[in-house]
Amino acid sequence: IPLLRAFVHTTTAKHCQDSVKTFVEQTNDLVEQMKLLCTDSNSDVSTGSARRMKQLHKSSVQSLTNQIKPIATQFKQVIDQKVSNSLASSLKTGARKGSQSAISTVVSWGSKSRRSKSERAPDKNGLYYSTYNAVARRDGVYTSKSAGAVDFNQELCDPMEKEFSTEWQSVLDSTIRRLLAESERKILDLSTSACQSFAQSLRSNGVAADRLGNMLNTANRSATTALKTSFTQMRSIARDAQRELSRELLPAVQEKMKSSYTAVKSAQGGPGVFERMKGAMVSNSQRAVNEMFDSAMDKLMRGIKALINRLERLLESTATIVGKSLENVFSICWDDNSDKTTLIDPQMQKLIQDCRNALLPELNRLQTIQGDACELLGIEREEVELDLVGVESLEQQLSRRVAEAEKNGNMLDLCDSDADVPAPKKMAVKSEKGAVIRKKSPLKTSAAGVIDLCDSDSDEDEEGNIFGKCPSTVNVKTEAWL
């Protein structure tokens, strides 16, 4: 009893401490997100950029899903292999041993070598008539003053449970806990990488690096807390499910034995009633034993498969959890810019800014309190740096393209003079017969400074070719020459 009391107190204290840690971490995330909303008022991103950021978030979540799915698949494959190679065979062997020893156990209940409170053995397992009758009337469970606690159903389950209990503990407890711990470590690493990759994508779309730094840490912490909570729930689900499954055998056996207990209660009274009761118990138990343990084994296997499939789905859903954390933090980059048609009244903008300014000192105070709580509980808040290696901003992309254009001679500076552009060399052109060569002549301007493009110094050149006149001024002589 003292050892049991100490174990209960230790387990309860551990659960309380874990719950408090989870609460403090979640509260930290909430305070950081509120502070980020108060301090971040940058809303100079265009609607097109906001739409691209949303698409980048969607692509990031899909990429993370593709990375996590193999982890969940591998988890299921390893558990399935362990179940099929060890646990399933142990269950079959246990069912066979249970069936083989069931009838001998039923017969021993009517033995004249009676059990007592302090002594019970296969060759000393009989009950008196009154105790036997009382047990049968209560579906096989009764506590006697002379024989102590009696449970016919559990006595039938013992051979099968002894056979598979070791493998059950190894597969459904140790192996699942180990694989969940490995999956948690891998997915936490993928989550951090996804946060950094998404922040780099936003940096490439023009979001300032100092602004992204705070967002990155807040999003990564929020995702880490959510993932740890999710894996704690998975471990709890696995523990409770295997515990409930291990208890399925006893009710299944009791349900199959009810017909035997009913037959005992219906035995004809009078002299020899005890023998008739024992005979009814044995004959009806023989019919029940043929399928009792096999059906119980099938039910256990279905429950195990359902548990494995559920854990696989929960592992795959962690990508959605990370995506939600990213959206909760980074959505301030695009939510404020989703509707440019709605104008905010300047007075309302001032009220919003005043509210932010008033709330910020209180949030700083709460953050200090949260820091003290984290230090008291031994919680370390991870800091993630924004890695900008290989990431180009919009300004860097433009500068690189301009340098490449200048290097290749494809740069045209419209703001510079023509002196920097070398004039093409003059080339002599051989005149041919019938060709029209126009001479350069100064353009006449009117007094108002208007150039008459249809006029020239002369209507003919030295060879009699006419040019420079507008079609309306060409005479009949010109037409005949043409």
Buried (B, 14 or more C-beta within 10 A) or exposed (E): EEEEEEEEEEEEEEEEEEEBBBEBBBBBBBBBBBBBBBEBEEEEBEEEBBEBBBEBBEEBBEBBBEBBBEBBEBBBEBBBEBBEEBBBBBBBBBBBBBBEBBBEBBBBBBBEEBBEEEEBEEEEBBBBEEBBBBBBEEBBEBEBEEBBEBBBBBBBBBBBBEBBEEBBEBBBBEBBBEBBEBBBEBBBEBBBEBBBBBBBBBBBBBBEBEBBBBBBBBBBBBBBBBBBBBBBEBBEBBBEBBEEBBEBBBEBBBBBBBBBBBBBEEBEEEEEEBEBBBBBBBEBBEEBBEEBBBBBBBBBBEBBBEBBEBBBEBBBEBBEBBBBBBBBBBBBBBEBBEEEEEEEEEEEEEEEEEEBEEBBEEBEEBBEEBEEBBEEEEBEBEEBEBEBEEBEBEEEEEEEEEEEEEEEEEEEEEEEEEEEEEEEEEEEEEEEEEEEEEEEEEEEEEEEEEEEEEBBEEBBBEEEBBBBBEEEEBEEEBEEEE
